[in-house]
Amino acid sequence: MVAPIAYVATEVEHDVNTARAVKSLSEAVQVRTISFSDPASMDHGEFERFHALLERLYPLVHARLQKTALGYSLLYLWKGAETAEGSRGKKPVALMSHMDVVPADEEGWDYPPFSGAVADGYVWGRGSIDMKFGLITILEAIEEMLEEGFVPSRDIYVISTCDEEAGDQGGIGEIAERLGRARVRLEWVLDEGGVVGEGMMAGLDKPLAVVGVAEKGYLDLELSVEMEAGHSSMPGQATSVGLLSQAVARVEARQMPSRIVSPVREFFQQVGPHLGPAKRLVFANTSLFAPLIKRVLLGSAETAAMIRTTTAPTMISGGVKPNVLAARASAVVNFRLLPGDTAMDDVSHVTNVVGDSRVKVRVLSESPASTVSPTDGPGFRLIGDCIRQHYPDAVVVPYLLTGSTDSKALEPRASGVYRFTPCRLTKSDVSRMHGVNERVSVENIGKAVSFFRTIIAKA
């Protein structure tokens, strides 16, 4: 067995193989691993092609790590020198990054969305950031460390699911069950989430590195009205479409009450010292200034999502002809649940706000908000230390992820689940994810490989 290489903390970044990582990411983007809500729409051949690509790009990873395919999701295990046995040794950790991407319309792109073009200092294409960027830079880091004969001090799991973007949770569910059967208890999990953001907060002249310690829940409700159909020339006092429209308008106008939950409160407390005196005072006393803080945050859609369960009518249908009264009209309203708000809380709220028994409310799908991972545990401390090493000008703070990841399924198996992507982005860069002209800079790719090398070495 090759002896483990001792790691000494240093402020100097690793001399990484950026050129190989860039080429690998370019090739990965060219494989159309698109996931859909309807599994029947999935092109299995593309996922098989992607698996074969990973084997070709990273031969040592596939020779030295234990690989398990669960459907088209992948679970790798890199055995460490101090495997935990009962109470002895170190617990394993997990690095996550899904392989699937959302669809992309060809129109409006500077380079075709699945070209993987390397141009102008960037790799272009769907998944170049979300999240083949993460998977490739993790595997590149491991391949380089294997080339150097490195052995981690503890077991390292690498998890990549095939259906994260579809919200299916099938892949991560199987992986969580497998880890459970093996009685694996993880020290911490690191998945996608926050980034090193430039210009993300008014009054802060430093980049903000946000590490998600919790994420909001997900809920789809259907509102429906059924009435007797008829001719549009003789409508009654109420119609299914009219009643439904009024109900949706009420739900949108009277949303769930706002609250400053613990991850948001801690975010304010830690970012406050880096702001001017007035904001510093307010953020240091969130209970006292809660009404002011909430009023300001509710003024922006982006910040309002931090302090309340959001309400978004997304689909509406009803009727078959312009001159026929619809027998049934329905709408889907999507909610992102604040920690502490449950699906039943929301159903009760919506029912009361609608106030009309003719409007039926039905839960279509739900996933509760995550628990809040500790900021004083080894996972958060290590991630923060690695961020400061590679982004020394950034302010590292915990935050509430307003979207969702599939890492939540590992909470029962881990002491902490954290959500951070080692990538420096502007607001404009962030808007490209799931949008037109998604891209990631060559500099970010090299930096991410170095970041993952550090976190593996220090784990």
C-alpha positions as CSV (number, residue, x, y, z in Angstrom):
1,M,0.0,0.0,0.0
2,V,1.2,3.5,-0.8
3,A,1.9,5.5,2.3
4,P,-0.4,8.5,2.8
5,I,1.2,11.9,1.9
6,A,1.2,14.3,4.8
7,Y,-0.6,17.5,4.0
8,V,0.7,20.8,5.4
9,A,-1.7,23.8,5.2
10,T,-0.5,26.5,3.0
11,E,-1.8,29.7,1.4
12,V,-0.2,28.6,-1.9
13,E,-2.6,26.9,-4.3
14,H,-1.9,23.5,-5.9
15,D,-0.3,23.3,-9.4
16,V,-3.3,21.8,-11.0
17,N,-3.8,20.4,-14.5
18,T,-6.2,23.1,-15.6
19,A,-5.8,22.3,-19.2
20,R,-7.0,18.7,-18.7
21,A,-9.9,19.9,-16.5
22,V,-11.0,22.4,-19.2
23,K,-10.9,19.8,-21.9
24,S,-12.8,17.3,-19.7
25,L,-15.5,19.8,-18.9
26,S,-15.8,20.7,-22.6
27,E,-16.3,17.1,-23.5
28,A,-18.8,16.5,-20.6
29,V,-21.0,19.4,-21.7
30,Q,-21.3,17.9,-25.2
31,V,-23.1,14.9,-23.8
32,R,-26.8,15.7,-23.5
33,T,-27.6,14.3,-20.1
34,I,-31.0,16.1,-19.9
35,S,-33.4,15.0,-17.3
36,F,-37.2,15.5,-17.6
37,S,-40.1,15.3,-15.2
38,D,-41.4,12.4,-17.3
39,P,-38.7,9.7,-17.0
40,A,-39.9,8.2,-20.3
41,S,-38.4,11.3,-22.0
42,M,-34.9,10.5,-20.7
43,D,-32.3,9.5,-23.4
44,H,-30.6,6.6,-21.6
45,G,-28.0,6.4,-24.3
46,E,-26.7,9.8,-23.4
47,F,-26.2,8.8,-19.8
48,E,-24.4,5.6,-20.8
49,R,-22.2,7.7,-23.1
50,F,-21.5,10.0,-20.2
51,H,-20.5,7.2,-17.9
52,A,-18.1,5.9,-20.6
53,L,-16.7,9.4,-21.0
54,L,-15.9,9.6,-17.3
55,E,-14.1,6.2,-17.4
56,R,-11.9,7.5,-20.3
57,L,-11.2,10.9,-18.8
58,Y,-10.3,9.6,-15.4
59,P,-8.8,6.1,-15.6
60,L,-7.2,6.1,-12.1
61,V,-10.4,7.1,-10.5
62,H,-12.1,4.2,-12.1
63,A,-9.3,1.8,-11.3
64,R,-8.7,2.7,-7.7
65,L,-12.1,3.8,-6.4
66,Q,-15.0,1.5,-5.8
67,K,-17.7,2.5,-8.3
68,T,-21.4,1.5,-8.0
69,A,-24.0,2.5,-10.6
70,L,-27.5,2.7,-9.3
71,G,-29.5,3.1,-12.5
72,Y,-27.7,6.0,-14.1
73,S,-26.6,7.6,-10.8
74,L,-23.0,7.0,-9.6
75,L,-21.6,6.3,-6.2
76,Y,-17.8,6.2,-5.8
77,L,-15.9,5.2,-2.6
78,W,-12.2,6.2,-2.1
79,K,-11.0,4.1,0.8
80,G,-9.1,6.1,3.5
81,A,-6.3,5.1,5.8
82,E,-8.4,5.6,8.9
83,T,-11.7,4.0,8.2
84,A,-14.1,4.4,11.0
85,E,-15.0,1.1,12.8
86,G,-17.6,1.7,15.5
87,S,-16.4,4.6,17.6
88,R,-12.8,4.3,16.3
89,G,-11.3,6.1,13.3
90,K,-12.6,8.9,11.2
91,K,-16.1,9.0,9.8
92,P,-16.4,9.3,6.0
93,V,-17.4,12.4,4.1
94,A,-19.2,12.9,0.8
95,L,-18.7,15.3,-2.2
96,M,-21.8,15.6,-4.4
97,S,-22.5,17.0,-7.9
98,H,-25.3,15.9,-10.2
99,M,-24.6,14.9,-13.9
100,D,-28.0,15.8,-15.4
101,V,-28.9,19.2,-16.9
102,V,-32.0,21.1,-17.8
103,P,-33.1,21.4,-21.5
104,A,-31.7,24.2,-23.6
105,D,-33.3,26.0,-26.5
106,E,-30.7,26.7,-29.3
107,E,-31.9,30.2,-29.9
108,G,-29.9,33.2,-28.5
109,W,-26.7,31.3,-27.6
110,D,-23.3,32.8,-28.7
111,Y,-22.1,29.1,-29.0
112,P,-24.5,26.2,-29.3
113,P,-25.6,25.0,-25.8
114,F,-24.1,21.5,-26.2
115,S,-21.0,22.5,-28.1
116,G,-18.8,22.7,-25.0
117,A,-17.0,25.5,-26.8
118,V,-13.8,26.8,-25.2
119,A,-13.6,30.5,-26.2
120,D,-12.9,33.9,-24.8
121,G,-11.6,32.3,-21.6
122,Y,-14.7,30.3,-20.9
123,V,-16.2,26.8,-21.4
124,W,-19.7,27.4,-22.8
125,G,-22.8,25.2,-22.7
126,R,-25.6,23.7,-20.6
127,G,-24.1,22.2,-17.4
128,S,-20.9,24.1,-17.6
129,I,-21.7,25.5,-14.2
130,D,-24.8,23.6,-13.1
131,M,-23.4,21.0,-12.3
132,K,-20.9,19.2,-14.5
133,F,-18.5,21.9,-13.4
134,G,-18.6,20.4,-9.9
135,L,-18.4,16.7,-10.9
136,I,-15.5,17.3,-13.3
137,T,-13.4,19.4,-10.9
138,I,-14.0,16.8,-8.1
139,L,-12.9,13.9,-10.3
140,E,-9.9,15.9,-11.7
141,A,-8.8,16.7,-8.1
142,I,-8.9,13.0,-7.2
143,E,-7.2,11.9,-10.4
144,E,-4.3,14.3,-9.8
145,M,-4.0,13.1,-6.1
146,L,-4.0,9.5,-7.2
147,E,-1.3,10.3,-9.7
148,E,0.8,11.6,-6.8
149,G,0.2,8.5,-4.7
150,F,-2.1,10.3,-2.2
151,V,-4.3,8.3,0.2
152,P,-7.0,10.2,2.1
153,S,-7.1,9.9,5.9
154,R,-10.7,8.9,5.8
155,D,-13.2,7.3,3.3
156,I,-14.3,9.8,0.7
157,Y,-17.6,9.2,-1.2
158,V,-18.4,10.9,-4.5
159,I,-22.0,11.0,-5.4
160,S,-23.5,12.1,-8.8
161,T,-27.2,11.7,-9.5
162,C,-28.9,11.5,-12.8
163,D,-32.3,13.1,-11.9
164,E,-31.6,16.1,-9.6
165,E,-32.9,18.7,-12.1
166,A,-36.1,16.7,-12.5
167,G,-36.7,16.8,-8.8
168,D,-37.3,13.1,-8.9
169,Q,-35.1,12.2,-5.9
170,G,-35.0,8.6,-7.2
171,G,-31.3,8.5,-7.6
172,I,-30.4,10.1,-4.3
173,G,-33.0,8.0,-2.6
174,E,-31.4,4.8,-3.8
175,I,-28.0,6.0,-2.7
176,A,-29.3,7.1,0.7
177,E,-30.9,3.6,1.2
178,R,-27.7,1.9,0.1
179,L,-25.6,3.9,2.6
180,G,-28.2,3.2,5.3
181,R,-28.1,-0.5,4.7
182,A,-24.3,-0.3,5.0
183,R,-24.7,1.7,8.2
184,V,-22.5,4.5,6.9
185,R,-22.5,7.6,9.0
186,L,-21.0,10.7,7.3
187,E,-19.2,13.4,9.1
188,W,-20.4,15.9,6.5
189,V,-21.7,16.3,3.0
190,L,-20.7,19.0,0.5
191,D,-23.1,19.6,-2.4
192,E,-23.8,22.5,-4.8
193,G,-25.3,25.7,-3.5
194,G,-23.8,29.0,-2.6
195,V,-21.0,30.6,-4.6
196,V,-18.4,33.3,-4.1
197,G,-20.6,36.2,-5.3
198,E,-19.3,39.5,-6.6
199,G,-21.5,42.6,-5.9
200,M,-24.2,40.5,-4.3
201,M,-24.9,42.9,-1.4
202,A,-25.2,46.7,-1.3
203,G,-22.6,48.3,0.9
204,L,-20.3,45.3,0.9
205,D,-17.1,45.9,-1.0
206,K,-15.9,42.3,-0.7
207,P,-17.0,39.1,-2.4
208,L,-19.6,37.1,-0.4
209,A,-19.0,33.4,0.0
210,V,-22.3,31.9,1.1
211,V,-22.4,28.4,2.4
212,G,-25.9,26.9,2.5
213,V,-26.6,25.3,5.9
214,A,-30.3,24.7,5.1
215,E,-32.7,24.7,2.2
216,K,-36.3,25.5,1.7
217,G,-39.0,22.9,1.2
218,Y,-41.1,22.3,-1.9
219,L,-44.8,22.1,-2.3
220,D,-47.2,22.1,-5.3
221,L,-50.9,22.7,-4.7
222,E,-53.7,22.3,-7.2
223,L,-56.6,24.6,-6.9
224,S,-59.6,23.4,-8.9
225,V,-63.3,24.3,-9.5
226,E,-65.9,22.0,-11.0
227,M,-69.2,23.4,-12.2
228,E,-71.9,22.5,-14.8
229,A,-70.8,23.1,-18.3
230,G,-72.9,25.2,-20.6
231,H,-73.1,27.8,-23.4
232,S,-71.1,31.0,-22.9
233,S,-74.1,33.0,-24.0
234,M,-76.0,32.1,-20.8
235,P,-73.4,32.2,-18.0
236,G,-74.5,31.9,-14.4
237,Q,-73.5,34.3,-11.6
238,A,-70.2,32.4,-11.3
239,T,-68.1,30.3,-13.6
240,S,-65.4,27.8,-12.9
241,V,-62.7,30.0,-14.6
242,G,-63.9,33.1,-12.8
243,L,-63.9,31.5,-9.3
244,L,-60.5,29.9,-9.9
245,S,-59.1,33.3,-11.1
246,Q,-60.3,35.0,-7.9
247,A,-58.9,32.2,-5.8
248,V,-55.5,32.4,-7.4
249,A,-55.4,36.2,-7.1
250,R,-56.3,36.0,-3.3
251,V,-53.5,33.4,-2.7
252,E,-50.9,35.5,-4.5
253,A,-52.0,38.7,-2.7
254,R,-52.0,37.2,0.8
255,Q,-48.9,35.1,1.2
256,M,-47.6,33.3,4.2
257,P,-46.2,35.6,7.0
258,S,-42.5,36.5,7.0
259,R,-40.1,35.3,9.6
260,I,-36.3,35.7,10.2
261,V,-35.2,32.0,10.6
262,S,-32.0,31.0,12.3
263,P,-29.8,30.6,9.1
264,V,-30.9,34.1,7.9
265,R,-30.3,35.6,11.4
266,E,-26.8,34.1,11.5
267,F,-26.1,35.4,8.0
268,F,-26.9,39.0,9.1
269,Q,-24.9,38.7,12.3
270,Q,-21.8,37.5,10.4
271,V,-22.0,39.8,7.5
272,G,-22.8,42.8,9.6
273,P,-19.3,43.6,10.8
274,H,-18.2,44.1,7.2
275,L,-20.8,46.8,6.6
276,G,-21.2,50.4,7.5
277,P,-22.1,51.5,11.1
278,A,-25.9,51.8,10.5
279,K,-26.3,48.3,8.9
280,R,-23.9,46.9,11.4
281,L,-26.1,48.0,14.3
282,V,-29.3,46.7,12.6
283,F,-27.8,43.3,11.7
284,A,-26.4,42.8,15.1
285,N,-29.8,43.3,16.6
286,T,-32.1,41.4,14.3
287,S,-34.8,40.8,17.0
288,L,-35.0,44.5,17.8
289,F,-35.0,45.6,14.2
290,A,-37.0,42.7,12.7
291,P,-39.9,44.9,11.4
292,L,-37.4,47.1,9.5
293,I,-35.4,44.2,8.2
294,K,-38.5,42.4,6.9
295,R,-39.9,45.5,5.3
296,V,-36.7,46.1,3.4
297,L,-36.2,42.5,2.4
298,L,-39.8,42.1,1.2
299,G,-39.1,44.9,-1.3
300,S,-37.1,42.6,-3.5
301,A,-38.1,39.1,-4.9
302,E,-34.6,37.8,-4.3
303,T,-34.4,38.8,-0.6
304,A,-38.1,38.2,0.1
305,A,-37.5,34.5,-0.5
306,M,-35.1,34.5,2.4
307,I,-37.8,35.4,5.0
308,R,-41.0,33.8,3.8
309,T,-42.6,30.8,2.1
310,T,-42.9,32.0,-1.5
311,T,-46.0,31.7,-3.6
312,A,-45.9,31.3,-7.3
313,P,-48.9,30.4,-9.5
314,T,-47.2,28.5,-12.4
315,M,-49.9,26.7,-14.4
316,I,-53.5,27.2,-15.2
317,S,-56.0,25.3,-17.4
318,G,-59.7,25.0,-18.2
319,G,-62.1,25.0,-21.0
320,V,-62.2,23.4,-24.5
321,K,-63.8,26.1,-26.7
322,P,-64.2,29.9,-26.5
323,N,-68.0,29.6,-26.4
324,V,-68.3,26.8,-23.9
325,L,-68.3,27.3,-20.1
326,A,-65.6,25.1,-18.6
327,A,-66.8,22.2,-16.6
328,R,-63.4,22.2,-14.7
329,A,-60.7,24.8,-14.2
330,S,-57.5,24.2,-12.3
331,A,-54.3,25.9,-11.4
332,V,-51.0,24.8,-9.9
333,V,-49.3,27.0,-7.3
334,N,-45.7,26.3,-6.3
335,F,-44.5,27.1,-2.8
336,R,-41.0,27.1,-1.4
337,L,-41.4,26.4,2.3
338,L,-39.5,28.3,4.9
339,P,-38.0,26.1,7.6
340,G,-40.7,25.7,10.2
341,D,-43.6,26.0,7.7
342,T,-45.1,22.6,6.8
343,A,-47.2,21.6,3.8
344,M,-50.3,21.3,6.1
345,D,-49.6,24.9,7.4
346,D,-49.7,26.1,3.8
347,V,-52.8,24.1,2.9
348,S,-54.6,25.6,5.9
349,H,-53.4,29.1,5.0
350,V,-54.5,28.8,1.3
351,T,-57.9,27.3,2.3
352,N,-58.5,30.2,4.7
353,V,-57.4,32.8,2.2
354,V,-59.5,31.4,-0.6
355,G,-62.5,31.2,1.7
356,D,-64.7,29.4,-0.8
357,S,-65.7,25.7,-0.4
358,R,-66.2,25.5,-4.2
359,V,-62.5,25.8,-4.7
360,K,-60.8,22.5,-3.9
361,V,-57.2,22.4,-2.7
362,R,-55.1,19.3,-3.3
363,V,-51.4,18.5,-2.6
364,L,-49.7,17.3,-5.8
365,S,-46.1,17.0,-4.4
366,E,-44.2,18.0,-1.3
367,S,-40.8,17.9,0.2
368,P,-40.2,19.5,3.6
369,A,-37.6,22.1,4.3
370,S,-34.3,20.7,5.5
371,T,-32.9,20.7,9.0
372,V,-30.3,23.4,9.8
373,S,-26.7,22.1,9.8
374,P,-24.4,23.4,12.5
375,T,-22.0,26.2,11.8
376,D,-19.8,25.3,14.7
377,G,-19.2,21.7,13.5
378,P,-16.1,20.3,11.7
379,G,-17.8,20.4,8.2
380,F,-18.6,24.1,8.2
381,R,-15.2,25.0,9.8
382,L,-13.3,23.0,7.2
383,I,-15.3,24.4,4.2
384,G,-14.8,27.9,5.6
385,D,-11.1,27.4,6.0
386,C,-10.7,26.1,2.4
387,I,-12.8,29.0,1.1
388,R,-10.6,31.5,2.9
389,Q,-7.4,29.8,1.6
390,H,-8.5,30.0,-2.0
391,Y,-10.6,33.2,-1.9
392,P,-8.8,35.2,0.8
393,D,-10.8,38.4,0.0
394,A,-14.2,36.8,0.5
395,V,-16.5,37.0,3.6
396,V,-17.6,33.5,4.5
397,V,-21.2,33.3,5.9
398,P,-23.9,30.7,6.3
399,Y,-27.2,31.2,4.5
400,L,-30.5,29.7,3.6
401,L,-30.7,28.1,0.1
402,T,-33.9,29.3,-1.5
403,G,-33.8,26.6,-4.2
404,S,-33.4,22.8,-3.6
405,T,-30.8,20.1,-3.9
406,D,-30.9,16.4,-3.6
407,S,-28.4,16.4,-0.7
408,K,-31.3,16.8,1.7
409,A,-31.9,13.1,1.4
410,L,-28.6,12.4,3.2
411,E,-29.5,14.4,6.3
412,P,-30.4,11.2,8.3
413,R,-26.9,9.8,7.4
414,A,-24.8,12.9,8.1
415,S,-23.8,15.2,11.0
416,G,-24.0,18.2,8.6
417,V,-25.0,18.9,5.0
418,Y,-23.5,22.0,3.4
419,R,-24.1,23.6,0.0
420,F,-21.3,25.5,-1.7
421,T,-19.8,25.6,-5.2
422,P,-16.2,26.9,-5.4
423,C,-16.9,29.4,-8.2
424,R,-16.6,33.2,-8.3
425,L,-19.6,34.6,-10.1
426,T,-21.4,37.9,-10.6
427,K,-25.2,38.4,-10.7
428,S,-25.0,38.2,-14.5
429,D,-23.1,34.9,-14.3
430,V,-25.7,33.4,-11.9
431,S,-28.6,34.4,-14.3
432,R,-27.0,32.3,-17.0
433,M,-27.6,29.0,-15.1
434,H,-30.7,27.4,-16.6
435,G,-30.7,30.3,-19.0
436,V,-29.0,31.4,-22.2
437,N,-25.2,31.4,-22.5
438,E,-24.3,29.4,-19.5
439,R,-20.6,29.4,-19.1
440,V,-17.7,29.1,-16.6
441,S,-14.3,30.7,-16.8
442,V,-11.1,28.7,-17.2
443,E,-9.9,30.5,-14.0
444,N,-12.8,29.2,-12.0
445,I,-12.2,25.7,-13.3
446,G,-8.6,25.7,-12.1
447,K,-9.5,27.3,-8.8
448,A,-12.2,24.7,-8.1
449,V,-9.8,21.7,-8.8
450,S,-7.4,23.3,-6.3
451,F,-10.2,23.8,-3.8
452,F,-11.3,20.2,-3.9
453,R,-7.7,19.0,-3.6
454,T,-7.4,21.0,-0.4
455,I,-10.7,19.9,1.1
456,I,-9.9,16.2,0.4
457,A,-6.4,16.6,1.8
458,K,-7.6,18.4,5.0
459,A,-10.6,16.1,5.5
